[in-house]
C-alpha cells in the first residue's frame, strides 16, 4: 500500500485535501475523484501524486513537490 497526496488547486491557492492509501496512482485518483469531484468548481484542478516527502507551499500558496514521479490531474470544465 502506498500513500498519495490529493491537492485541490483553485484560482487563489492550492490546498492539501487528503492523503489516501492505494495500491496504484490510478486507484488513488479514483478514490480522490469519488470523494472530491463534487466540491470542485469550474477550472479547479485536482492533483494526485505519490508521497515522496513533505508537501510544502510557496508564497503564492502553490504546492511544491519534493521528488519526481507520475501525477494524475483532473480539471473540471
HELIX and SHEET records of a PDB file:
HELIX    1   1 UNK A   25  UNK A   36  1                                  12    
HELIX    2   2 UNK A   37  UNK A   39  5                                   3    
SHEET    1   A 4 UNK A  14  UNK A  22  0                                        
SHEET    2   A 4 UNK A   2  UNK A   9 -1                                        
SHEET    3   A 4 UNK A  45  UNK A  50 -1                                        
SHEET    4   A 4 UNK A  71  UNK A  75 -1                                        
SHEET    1   B 2 UNK A  56  UNK A  57  0                                        
SHEET    2   B 2 UNK A  63  UNK A  64 -1                                        
END                                                                             
